[in-house]
Amino acid sequence: MTADHPAPASFEAVLAGAFALLLGDEGGEDPGARYGVFHADDSLDEYLFPNTWCSAEQLADPAPRELPYGEDEYVLGAAGRRFLPAESLFRFDPMLLDGTGPWGEDGHKGPRPFDADFAAAVRAAGVEPEEDGEVLVRGTDLAVLLARHGVDLASVGALNGWLGVVLRVATDGTLTDAMRAATFTTGAPADWAPLPGEERESTAAEPWQEALAAVPDPVLRQRLRHLSRTPQDARSRGARYRAADAWPAATDAVAAGGHLLLAAWEFGECQAGTVVVRLAGPDAAV
């Protein structure tokens, strides 16, 4: 216990109250449900390949890990989080799968790094949530296909922007842990890494500026306000909190699995987003 923060047990109660403010009617935790966090980022997709964790072996590994960003790279909303590539959703562009457009016979991107049999297997194993033909495949299912067809995607740089990913953030399945992961409040406040731009006091958009005034812990209050800024202010630092009103960036892919949106944050100029969801269950399509 310090002068700035209540004792651990009391702080858990403070967190619960703060998260209830953000979640509103969705704030009650269902003990029979499981909750998760997903993160998508256009800039990550742009530089996703080559990488060390998109091989069949790595995608089959259920262990959480940090993504291998370079020292000077800042990926919006991803710093300090651990991810589950095996439970992440991979987004195949239809032209890549079909070998058309830039991936066609006369296209400037081709030839595609796999054959028609692999493309057909991806479509059979995945889900097409929209009419545009994009196919979503869970990491564990993609691992099986890569091994079965002998396809190496990990070393192919030309796929950037054509094969994207919605990352599953590692949590323990509870709503509290999901909210802590989404708001970068895992662990004790003294251990929280500062977010970019957080050194200056943030003003949240309404109604969150006033609502979060009820949070008694000043460090927690400042963090949540920093993640609840106006769209204009969130372009340069912090985030915009969307509650359950909209799926930010490419996180709408998560809806294809029937997962229920509870809370959402947008980063930058809508290039990245994080969502907290109630998971649909073991029979979810993705």
ZIPEGI-V29933 format. One record per pair of residues at least 4 apart in sequence whose C-alpha atoms are under 8 Angstrom apart, sorted by the first residue. I is the first residue (numbers start at 0). J is the second residue. If there is no record, write none. Layout:
I/J, I/J
This chain:
0/4, 0/5, 0/6, 0/7, 1/5, 1/6, 3/216, 3/217, 4/10, 4/188, 4/216, 5/9, 5/10, 5/216, 6/10, 7/11, 7/187, 8/12, 9/13, 10/14, 11/15, 12/16, 13/17, 13/214, 13/215, 13/216, 14/18, 15/19, 15/175, 16/20, 16/214, 17/21, 17/211, 17/214, 18/22, 18/26, 18/175, 18/178, 19/23, 19/25, 19/26, 19/27, 20/26, 20/210, 20/211, 21/26, 21/242, 21/262, 22/26, 22/242, 22/261, 22/262, 25/261, 28/32, 28/173, 28/174, 32/277, 32/278, 33/172, 33/173, 33/174, 33/277, 33/278, 33/280, 34/172, 34/173, 34/174, 34/177, 34/275, 34/276, 34/277, 34/278, 35/167, 35/168, 35/170, 35/172, 35/173, 35/174, 35/177, 35/275, 35/276, 35/277, 35/278, 36/167, 36/168, 36/169, 36/170, 36/177, 36/180, 36/181, 36/273, 36/274, 36/275, 36/276, 37/87, 37/165, 37/166, 37/167, 37/168, 37/250, 37/253, 37/273, 37/274, 37/275, 38/76, 38/77, 38/165, 38/166, 38/167, 38/168, 38/250, 38/271, 38/272, 38/273, 38/274, 39/43, 39/164, 39/165, 39/166, 39/248, 39/249, 39/250, 39/271, 39/272, 39/273, 40/44, 40/74, 40/75, 40/165, 40/248, 40/249, 40/270, 40/271, 40/272, 41/45, 41/160, 41/248, 41/249, 41/270, 41/271, 42/46, 42/74, 42/270, 42/271, 43/47, 43/74, 44/159, 44/160, 44/162, 44/163, 44/164, 45/159, 45/160, 46/159, 46/160, 47/156, 47/159, 47/160, 47/163, 48/153, 48/154, 48/155, 48/156, 48/157, 48/158, 48/159, 49/152, 49/153, 49/154, 49/155, 49/156, 50/153, 50/154, 51/57, 51/67, 51/153, 51/154, 52/57, 52/58, 52/84, 52/153, 53/57, 53/58, 53/152, 53/153, 54/58, 54/142, 54/145, 54/151, 54/152, 54/153, 55/59, 55/141, 55/142, 55/143, 55/144, 55/145, 55/146, 56/60, 56/142, 57/84, 57/85, 57/142, 58/84, 58/85, 58/138, 58/139, 58/141, 58/142, 59/85, 59/138, 59/139, 59/142, 59/143, 60/85, 61/83, 61/84, 61/85, 61/86, 62/83, 63/81, 63/82, 63/83, 63/84, 63/169, 64/81, 64/82, 64/83, 65/79, 65/80, 65/81, 65/82, 66/81, 66/82, 68/72, 68/73, 73/78, 74/78, 75/266, 75/267, 75/271, 76/266, 76/271, 76/272, 76/273, 79/183, 79/192, 80/168, 80/169, 80/180, 80/183, 81/168, 81/169, 82/166, 82/167, 82/168, 82/169, 83/87, 83/166, 83/167, 83/168, 83/169, 84/138, 84/166, 84/167, 85/137, 85/138, 85/139, 86/137, 86/138, 86/139, 86/166, 86/167, 87/137, 87/138, 87/164, 87/165, 87/166, 87/167, 88/135, 88/136, 88/137, 88/138, 88/164, 88/165, 88/166, 88/167, 88/252, 88/253, 88/285, 89/135, 89/136, 89/137, 89/138, 89/162, 89/163, 89/164, 89/165, 90/133, 90/134, 90/135, 90/136, 90/161, 90/162, 90/163, 90/164, 90/165, 91/95, 91/96, 91/133, 91/134, 91/135, 91/161, 91/162, 91/163, 92/96, 92/132, 92/133, 92/134, 92/161, 92/162, 93/97, 93/131, 93/132, 93/133, 93/134, 94/98, 94/99, 94/100, 94/101, 94/102, 95/99, 95/102, 95/111, 95/161, 96/115, 96/118, 97/115, 97/118, 98/102, 98/103, 98/104, 98/109, 98/110, 98/111, 99/103, 99/104, 99/106, 100/106, 101/105, 101/106, 101/107, 101/108, 101/109, 102/106, 102/107, 102/108, 102/109, 102/110, 102/111, 103/108, 103/109, 103/110, 104/109, 104/110, 105/109, 106/110, 108/157, 112/150, 112/151, 112/152, 112/155, 113/117, 113/118, 113/150, 114/118, 115/119, 116/120, 117/121, 117/144, 117/148, 118/122, 119/123, 120/124, 120/144, 121/125, 121/134, 121/136, 121/141, 121/144, 122/126, 122/127, 122/134, 124/136, 124/140, 125/134, 125/135, 125/136, 125/137, 125/284, 125/285, 126/134, 126/135, 126/136, 126/255, 126/284, 126/285, 127/132, 127/133, 127/134, 127/135, 128/132, 128/133, 128/134, 128/135, 128/252, 128/255, 129/133, 135/252, 135/285, 136/140, 136/141, 136/285, 137/141, 137/285, 138/142, 139/143, 140/144, 141/145, 142/146, 143/147, 144/148, 144/150, 145/149, 145/150, 145/151, 146/150, 151/155, 158/162, 159/163, 165/249, 165/250, 165/252, 165/253, 168/180, 170/176, 170/177, 170/180, 171/176, 171/177, 172/176, 172/177, 173/177, 174/178, 175/179, 176/180, 176/185, 177/181, 177/275, 178/182, 178/275, 179/183, 179/184, 179/185, 180/184, 180/185, 181/273, 181/274, 181/275, 182/222, 182/223, 182/226, 183/191, 184/188, 184/191, 184/219, 185/191, 186/190, 186/191, 187/191, 188/218, 188/219, 193/197, 193/198, 194/237, 195/236, 195/237, 196/236, 196/237, 197/201, 197/222, 197/225, 197/236, 197/237, 200/221, 200/225, 201/221, 201/224, 201/225, 201/228, 202/208, 202/224, 202/225, 202/228, 203/207, 203/208, 203/224, 203/225, 203/226, 203/227, 203/228, 203/229, 204/208, 204/227, 204/228, 204/229, 205/209, 206/210, 207/211, 207/224, 207/227, 208/212, 208/224, 209/213, 211/220, 211/223, 211/224, 212/220, 214/219, 214/220, 215/220, 216/220, 217/221, 218/222, 219/223, 220/224, 221/225, 222/226, 223/227, 224/228, 225/236, 225/237, 225/238, 226/237, 226/238, 226/239, 226/240, 226/264, 227/237, 227/238, 227/239, 227/240, 227/264, 228/232, 228/233, 228/237, 228/238, 228/239, 228/240, 229/233, 229/239, 230/234, 230/238, 230/239, 230/268, 231/235, 232/236, 232/237, 233/237, 233/238, 233/239, 233/265, 233/266, 233/267, 233/268, 234/238, 234/266, 234/267, 234/268, 235/267, 236/266, 236/267, 237/266, 238/264, 238/265, 238/266, 238/267, 239/264, 239/265, 239/266, 240/262, 240/263, 240/264, 240/265, 241/245, 241/262, 241/263, 241/264, 241/265, 242/261, 242/262, 242/263, 242/264, 243/260, 243/261, 243/262, 243/263, 244/263, 245/263, 246/250, 246/251, 246/260, 246/263, 246/272, 246/274, 247/251, 247/263, 247/264, 247/265, 247/269, 247/271, 247/272, 247/273, 247/274, 248/265, 248/269, 248/270, 248/271, 248/272, 249/271, 249/272, 250/254, 250/272, 250/273, 250/274, 251/255, 252/256, 253/257, 253/258, 253/285, 254/258, 254/259, 254/260, 255/284, 255/285, 256/279, 256/283, 256/284, 256/285, 257/278, 257/279, 257/283, 257/284, 258/276, 258/277, 258/278, 258/279, 259/276, 259/277, 259/278, 259/279, 260/274, 260/275, 260/276, 260/277, 261/274, 261/275, 261/276, 261/277, 262/274, 262/275, 262/276, 263/272, 263/273, 263/274, 263/275, 264/272, 264/273, 264/274, 265/269, 265/270, 265/271, 265/272, 265/273, 266/270, 266/271, 266/272, 267/271, 279/283
